[in-house]
């Protein structure tokens, strides 16, 4: 029996090296790519927070995950988890099409002024040991940080997703395999792709993230390979600083997920003008002089 399996394995390898084998493999990869992108688009859709209502929905989701569930932050009386970095952040959500509910959120912190820091710069700068990839080496407009990824508990119903890490995007590698594509947690992957699409479409060259090493390993499972630029430190648990740019992302991404990213980019590209208009109006509102009657 063992000899028969060895013979079949050798035959498969030989066929794979022929033109026919390569053609079949290419067809299989294309079919897989179309399946992944279509599967995501059939059930989920990326949404940019281009209104105050959507921004509040972001902060509500974050409060449920980071304050109520994980207890990383203290509970707020208004049920909104907001910090200083949200003033210069773009927020992405994933909408579950069948229920019309928001199934997760992530933000892209993008400083544009010299006095605006990334969270990683304010709290964990000393943890970065790759000095060539220190965010302070780059112009403010060329950097961003991906943070506050949150998936509500009601979208982690399956037994394999009922663990704390799933709230922040970790894939349970004991439960998933590369051949079980429909079991992948598309919400978490879609959120990272929405963040990546926002950075790419906004011409941001360098992205940073402070995350658990197991989350970085989870993302490499589908070909998103973050580069670790410092040791693990204690920051909301054991986390390490990571770096990624467009080249690192596109060079390692598996074909199926590359198609999915391109689809999300198309959607994000069409929504960004509305986001920028919203923020311009907010800035103009803040810049208006306060009426004397309000003093």
C-alpha positions as CSV (number, residue, x, y, z in Angstrom):
1,X,0.0,0.0,0.0
2,X,2.8,2.4,0.9
3,X,4.6,1.6,-2.4
4,X,1.4,2.4,-4.3
5,X,1.0,5.7,-2.5
6,X,4.7,6.6,-3.2
7,X,4.2,5.7,-6.9
8,X,1.1,7.9,-7.2
9,X,2.9,10.8,-5.4
10,X,5.8,10.6,-7.8
11,X,3.4,10.4,-10.8
12,X,1.5,13.5,-9.5
13,X,4.8,15.5,-9.2
14,X,5.9,14.5,-12.7
15,X,2.6,15.5,-14.2
16,X,2.6,18.7,-12.3
17,X,5.9,19.7,-14.0
18,X,4.5,19.2,-17.5
19,X,2.7,22.0,-19.5
20,X,-0.6,20.2,-19.0
21,X,0.1,19.9,-15.2
22,X,0.9,23.7,-15.0
23,X,-2.2,24.5,-17.1
24,X,-4.4,22.5,-14.7
25,X,-2.8,24.1,-11.7
26,X,-3.3,27.5,-13.1
27,X,-7.0,26.7,-13.8
28,X,-7.4,25.5,-10.3
29,X,-5.9,28.6,-8.8
30,X,-8.1,30.8,-11.0
31,X,-11.2,28.9,-10.0
32,X,-10.2,29.1,-6.3
33,X,-9.5,32.9,-6.7
34,X,-12.9,33.5,-8.2
35,X,-14.6,31.4,-5.6
36,X,-13.0,33.3,-2.7
37,X,-13.8,36.7,-4.0
38,X,-17.4,35.7,-5.0
39,X,-18.0,34.0,-1.7
40,X,-17.0,37.2,0.2
41,X,-19.0,39.5,-2.0
42,X,-22.1,37.3,-1.7
43,X,-22.3,37.8,2.0
44,X,-20.2,40.7,3.1
45,X,-19.4,44.2,1.9
46,X,-16.8,46.8,3.0
47,X,-18.1,50.1,4.2
48,X,-16.2,53.3,4.9
49,X,-17.5,55.4,7.8
50,X,-18.5,58.5,5.9
51,X,-21.1,59.8,8.3
52,X,-21.4,60.6,12.0
53,X,-23.9,57.7,12.3
54,X,-21.4,55.2,11.0
55,X,-18.6,56.6,13.1
56,X,-20.7,56.1,16.2
57,X,-21.5,52.5,15.1
58,X,-17.7,51.9,14.9
59,X,-17.2,53.2,18.5
60,X,-20.1,51.1,19.7
61,X,-18.6,47.9,18.2
62,X,-15.3,48.7,19.8
63,X,-16.8,49.3,23.2
64,X,-18.5,45.9,23.1
65,X,-15.3,44.2,22.2
66,X,-12.6,46.2,23.9
67,X,-14.5,47.4,27.0
68,X,-17.3,44.8,27.7
69,X,-15.7,41.6,26.4
70,X,-11.9,41.9,26.5
71,X,-11.8,44.6,29.2
72,X,-8.7,46.2,27.6
73,X,-10.3,49.7,28.2
74,X,-12.6,51.0,30.9
75,X,-16.4,51.1,30.2
76,X,-17.7,54.4,29.0
77,X,-21.1,55.8,30.2
78,X,-22.1,56.5,26.6
79,X,-21.1,53.1,25.3
80,X,-18.6,54.6,22.8
81,X,-14.9,53.6,22.8
82,X,-13.1,56.7,21.5
83,X,-9.6,58.0,21.9
84,X,-7.4,60.9,20.7
85,X,-6.3,59.1,17.5
86,X,-9.8,58.9,16.1
87,X,-9.6,62.6,15.2
88,X,-7.2,61.7,12.4
89,X,-8.3,58.1,11.5
90,X,-10.3,56.5,8.7
91,X,-12.7,53.8,9.8
92,X,-13.7,50.7,7.8
93,X,-16.6,48.4,8.6
94,X,-17.8,45.1,7.1
95,X,-21.6,44.9,6.5
96,X,-23.3,41.5,6.6
97,X,-25.6,41.7,3.6
98,X,-28.3,39.2,4.7
99,X,-28.9,40.9,8.0
100,X,-27.7,44.4,7.1
101,X,-25.8,44.4,10.4
102,X,-22.3,45.7,10.8
103,X,-20.0,42.7,11.4
104,X,-16.7,44.3,12.3
105,X,-14.5,47.4,12.2
106,X,-10.9,48.5,11.9
107,X,-9.3,51.9,11.7
108,X,-6.4,53.4,9.8
109,X,-4.7,56.1,11.9
110,X,-3.2,58.6,9.5
111,X,-1.3,61.6,10.9
112,X,-1.0,64.6,8.7
113,X,0.5,67.1,11.1
114,X,3.9,67.1,12.9
115,X,2.2,66.9,16.3
116,X,0.1,63.9,15.4
117,X,1.6,60.6,16.4
118,X,0.7,57.0,15.7
119,X,-0.4,54.9,18.8
120,X,2.8,52.8,18.3
121,X,4.9,56.0,18.5
122,X,3.2,57.3,21.6
123,X,3.1,54.0,23.6
124,X,5.5,51.5,22.1
125,X,8.2,53.4,20.2
126,X,11.0,51.8,22.3
127,X,9.9,48.3,21.2
128,X,10.9,49.0,17.6
129,X,14.5,47.7,17.1
130,X,14.5,47.9,13.3
131,X,15.7,51.5,13.2
132,X,15.4,51.6,9.4
133,X,11.7,51.0,9.8
134,X,11.0,53.4,12.6
135,X,7.9,55.4,11.7
136,X,9.7,58.7,12.7
137,X,12.0,58.2,9.7
138,X,9.2,58.9,7.3
139,X,7.1,61.9,6.4
140,X,3.8,62.0,8.3
141,X,1.6,61.7,5.2
142,X,3.4,58.5,4.2
143,X,2.7,56.4,7.3
144,X,-0.3,54.9,9.0
145,X,-1.2,52.4,11.7
146,X,-3.8,49.7,11.5
147,X,-5.5,49.2,14.9
148,X,-8.7,48.6,16.8
149,X,-9.8,45.6,14.7
150,X,-13.0,44.3,16.4
151,X,-15.5,41.5,15.4
152,X,-18.7,41.4,17.6
153,X,-19.5,38.2,19.4
154,X,-22.7,37.6,17.4
155,X,-20.5,37.1,14.3
156,X,-18.4,34.5,16.0
157,X,-21.1,31.9,16.5
158,X,-19.2,28.8,15.3
159,X,-17.5,26.7,17.9
160,X,-14.1,27.2,16.2
161,X,-14.4,31.0,16.6
162,X,-15.5,31.0,20.2
163,X,-12.2,32.0,21.7
164,X,-10.9,35.5,22.8
165,X,-8.5,35.9,19.9
166,X,-11.3,35.8,17.4
167,X,-12.5,39.1,18.6
168,X,-9.4,40.7,17.2
169,X,-9.1,38.6,14.1
170,X,-7.0,35.6,15.1
171,X,-7.7,32.5,12.9
172,X,-7.9,29.2,14.8
173,X,-5.4,27.2,12.8
174,X,-6.3,24.0,14.6
175,X,-9.8,24.2,13.0
176,X,-9.0,25.6,9.6
177,X,-7.1,24.1,6.7
178,X,-6.0,25.5,3.3
179,X,-8.5,23.3,1.6
180,X,-11.5,24.4,3.8
181,X,-11.8,27.8,2.1
182,X,-15.5,28.3,3.1
183,X,-14.5,28.0,6.7
184,X,-12.1,31.0,6.7
185,X,-13.2,33.9,8.9
186,X,-13.8,36.3,6.0
187,X,-14.8,39.1,8.3
188,X,-11.4,39.5,9.9
189,X,-9.6,39.0,6.6
190,X,-11.9,41.5,4.9
191,X,-11.2,44.1,7.5
192,X,-7.5,43.8,7.0
193,X,-8.0,44.0,3.3
194,X,-10.2,47.1,3.7
195,X,-7.5,48.8,5.8
196,X,-4.9,47.8,3.2
197,X,-7.1,49.1,0.4
198,X,-7.6,52.4,2.2
199,X,-3.8,52.8,2.6
200,X,-3.0,51.9,-1.0
201,X,-5.7,54.1,-2.5
202,X,-4.6,57.0,-0.3
203,X,-1.0,56.5,-1.4
204,X,0.3,55.7,2.1
205,X,3.7,54.0,1.7
206,X,4.3,52.5,5.2
207,X,1.9,50.7,7.6
208,X,2.5,49.7,11.2
209,X,0.5,47.5,13.6
210,X,0.9,46.4,17.2
211,X,-0.4,42.8,17.4
212,X,-0.1,39.4,19.0
213,X,2.4,37.1,17.3
214,X,-0.4,34.5,16.9
215,X,-2.5,37.1,14.9
216,X,0.5,37.7,12.7
217,X,0.8,33.9,12.1
218,X,-2.9,33.8,11.4
219,X,-2.6,36.4,8.7
220,X,0.3,34.6,7.1
221,X,-2.0,31.6,6.8
222,X,-3.7,33.4,3.9
223,X,-0.5,35.1,2.7
224,X,-0.6,38.5,4.6
225,X,2.9,38.5,5.9
226,X,3.7,41.3,8.4
227,X,7.4,41.9,9.1
228,X,8.2,41.9,12.8
229,X,10.4,44.9,13.7
230,X,10.8,44.4,17.4
231,X,10.4,42.0,20.4
232,X,7.2,41.0,22.1
233,X,6.2,43.5,24.9
234,X,3.4,43.7,27.4
235,X,0.8,46.0,25.8
236,X,-2.8,44.8,26.2
237,X,-1.3,41.4,26.4
238,X,1.8,40.1,24.7
239,X,2.2,42.1,21.5
240,X,5.0,43.0,19.0
241,X,5.5,45.8,16.5
242,X,5.0,44.8,12.8
243,X,5.5,46.6,9.5
244,X,4.0,46.0,6.0
245,X,3.9,47.9,2.7
246,X,2.3,47.3,-0.6
247,X,5.2,45.2,-2.0
248,X,5.3,42.9,1.0
249,X,1.5,42.4,0.9
250,X,1.2,41.8,-2.9
251,X,4.3,39.6,-3.1
252,X,3.1,37.0,-0.6
253,X,-0.7,37.1,-1.0
254,X,-2.2,33.9,-2.3
255,X,-4.0,34.2,-5.7
256,X,-7.5,33.8,-4.3
257,X,-7.1,36.5,-1.7
258,X,-5.4,38.8,-4.2
259,X,-8.6,38.8,-6.2
260,X,-10.6,39.4,-3.1
261,X,-8.3,42.4,-2.2
262,X,-8.7,43.9,-5.7
263,X,-12.5,43.6,-5.3
264,X,-12.4,45.4,-2.0
265,X,-10.1,48.1,-3.4
266,X,-12.6,48.8,-6.1
267,X,-15.3,49.3,-3.5
268,X,-13.1,51.4,-1.2
269,X,-11.9,53.6,-4.1
270,X,-15.5,54.6,-4.8
271,X,-16.2,55.5,-1.1
272,X,-13.1,57.5,-0.3
273,X,-14.3,60.8,-1.8
274,X,-17.3,60.7,0.5
275,X,-15.1,60.0,3.5
276,X,-12.7,62.9,2.7
277,X,-15.7,65.3,2.1
278,X,-17.1,64.3,5.5
279,X,-13.8,65.0,7.3
280,X,-13.3,68.3,5.4
281,X,-16.8,69.4,6.7
282,X,-15.9,68.3,10.2
283,X,-12.7,70.3,10.1
284,X,-14.5,73.4,8.8
285,X,-17.1,73.0,11.6
286,X,-14.4,72.8,14.3
287,X,-12.6,75.8,12.8
288,X,-15.7,78.1,13.1
289,X,-15.4,80.7,15.8
290,X,-17.7,80.1,18.8
291,X,-20.6,82.6,19.0
292,X,-20.5,85.0,21.9
293,X,-23.8,83.6,23.2
294,X,-22.1,80.3,23.8
295,X,-19.4,81.8,26.0
